Amino acid sequence: MSTFLFTDAHDDFRASVRSFSQSRLAPGYMARASSSEFFWDTYRELGRQGLLGLGVSEENGGQGADLITVGIACEEIAGADYNAAFTVFNASVAGGMLEKNLQPGLREKWLPGVLSGELLTGLALTEPESGSDAQAMRMKATRVEGGWLLNGEKTSSSLAAHAHGLVVFAKTSQDGGTRSVTAFFVPLDAPGITRHALNDIGFKPIGRAAVAFEDVFVPDENLMGEVGRGFQMVMGEFDYTRSLLGLMCYGSAQAAIDMTVAYAKQRKAFGQPIGRFQGVSFPLAEHATYLEGVKWLSYHALALRMAGRPHTKEAAMIKWWGPQAAVRAIHDCIVLHGHVAYSEDLPLQQLLRDVSGLEIGDGTPQIQKMIVAREMFGREYLPYAAPKATS
Ligand SMILES: Cc1cc2nc3c(=O)[nH]c(=O)nc-3n(C[C@H](O)[C@H](O)[C@H](O)COP(=O)(O)OP(=O)(O)OC[C@H]3O[C@@H](n4cnc5c(N)ncnc54)[C@H](O)[C@@H]3O)c2cc1C
C-alpha cells in the first residue's frame, strides 16, 4: 500500500482484519445498526480476535500494537461496520487509559474483561450545561474519609447505557481552572447512580446516555492519575482519539465510494453506464481525493504521536475535516444510487446517520478550528481559544 509508513507486518495485519471484517462483520451491519441493543456476541468475537486489546501492552494482556496498527484496525473495521469499529476504537483508547492510570488492584480487576469483550467502559466529560467549554463543568468531587463523593450529571456519554464503568471528570476544587478537574473510575453499579439512554438517530447500538450522580462514593483507589490532572489527561487523549476517528471516517466513506463505483459501472441511463457521465464520476473523484487527505493526515498524526512529537494541530484538523468529508461523500453516494438508496435495503442511509454523530462527538468543527488557529497564531494572540491543558 505504501512503503514509507507501513511495514510488512502492518500489511499482513491489514489483510487479516479486512478478511475478518468483510466476512464476519459486513453482512450483519444493518441488522446490528438498526437496533439499540448492544451487540455483545460480536463484541466478544472482536475480543477473541485480539482486536480489543491493541492499545494495551502484552504484559497486561493486550497486543502491544503500535498506533499505526490501531489505526489500520479502525480503518478496516469501519469499512465493514462503523459501530463495531467504534468499539475497537473505544477499547483501544479506554484500555490504554485504564492501563496507564488505574492503580494495580483495580487494573487487574477491570482490564482483562475490557480486553475480552466482557466489560465495557466509557468516558464522561460532557454535562447538560457544558460541552465545548468542558472546563465549565459543574460535577463536584468532595473529599470524604477513604475517598470522594460525586455529585452532578453527565450527559451524551457514548456506550454509557450498556457500560459497566465510566471514566468520570469532576472538580475536586472550586477554583474553576483546568487544574481543578480530576478523573475517577466509577463502576456504574455504585449506589446513587441513575442513567437513561438518549434516543439517537444513528449510532444506535453504541448509544449515548445521561448519567446522574447523587452522593456516589468513590474510594481513593479509583482515582485516575493525580488530583487536578484530569483535564490534561483527557486533552492528551483527544489528540489520539481524533486521529483514529479520522481513519474511521475514511474507512466508512471509502466503502460507500467503492460501492457507488461498482453500482455506477452497471447501472445504465441514456444507453450507457452512469459512471461514464462526468456528473457521476467527478464527484466521486473529488470525494476520494478529500478522503485520501483525511487518511494520510490521520496516519501522519499517529506517526507524530509515536515519535513523541506535537500533533495537537493535526489531530484537530482531522477532527473537523474528516467527519465533514465522510458525511458529504456518503451523501453524494446516496444521490448517485438514485431511489434505491432511499431505503433500508442499502446501508448508505444508515451509514450517514451513524457517521454524522462524529461531526459533534469528540469536539465540534468550530472548536477544532479554534485549536488549529491557536496552534498557528499562538495562544497569546488568541486568548479566547479553547483551553489547552498545561503540563
Ligand atoms: C455521537 C456523539 C457521541 C458523544 N460521545 C461522548 C462521550 O462519549 N463522552 C462525552 O463526554 N461526550 C460525548 N459527546 C458529547 C460531545 O463531546 C459534545 O456534544 C460536544 O463537545 C459539543 O458540546 P455541546 O453539545 O454541549 O455543544 P455546545 O458546547 O453547547 O455548542 C453548541 C454549538 O456552539 C458552538 N460553539 C461553542 N462555543 C463556540 C465558540 N467559542 N466559537 C464558535 N462556536 C462555538 C459549537 O461548535 C456548537 O456548534 C458525544 C456527542 C455525540 C453527538
The ligand as an ORCA input file, in Angstrom:
! r2SCAN-3c Opt
* xyz 0 1
  C     -22.329     10.774     18.779
  C     -21.818     11.524     19.970
  C     -21.018     10.853     20.889
  C     -20.562     11.541     22.018
  N     -19.829     10.851     22.946
  C     -19.416     11.483     24.079
  C     -18.753     10.764     25.116
  O     -18.507      9.557     24.994
  N     -18.406     11.427     26.238
  C     -18.657     12.752     26.416
  O     -18.299     13.296     27.445
  N     -19.300     13.481     25.460
  C     -19.685     12.870     24.298
  N     -20.379     13.563     23.341
  C     -20.682     14.969     23.567
  C     -19.808     15.913     22.710
  O     -18.471     15.843     23.106
  C     -20.390     17.329     22.838
  O     -21.681     17.283     22.270
  C     -19.539     18.359     22.117
  O     -18.327     18.551     22.791
  C     -20.255     19.705     21.990
  O     -20.818     20.103     23.186
  P     -22.360     20.561     23.243
  O     -23.158     19.518     22.544
  O     -22.681     20.853     24.649
  O     -22.432     21.851     22.352
  P     -22.143     23.355     22.848
  O     -20.841     23.425     23.528
  O     -23.340     23.864     23.549
  O     -22.020     24.095     21.432
  C     -23.163     24.341     20.624
  C     -22.647     24.952     19.311
  O     -21.931     26.170     19.577
  C     -20.643     26.092     19.008
  N     -19.684     26.826     19.849
  C     -19.485     26.707     21.180
  N     -18.501     27.541     21.574
  C     -18.058     28.169     20.460
  C     -17.055     29.159     20.202
  N     -16.284     29.655     21.179
  N     -16.903     29.589     18.918
  C     -17.663     29.082     17.905
  N     -18.620     28.166     18.100
  C     -18.823     27.714     19.346
  C     -20.311     24.605     18.954
  O     -19.310     24.337     17.994
  C     -21.666     24.010     18.595
  O     -21.868     24.085     17.204
  C     -20.859     12.904     22.202
  C     -21.660     13.570     21.255
  C     -22.142     12.877     20.160
  C     -23.032     13.602     19.173
*
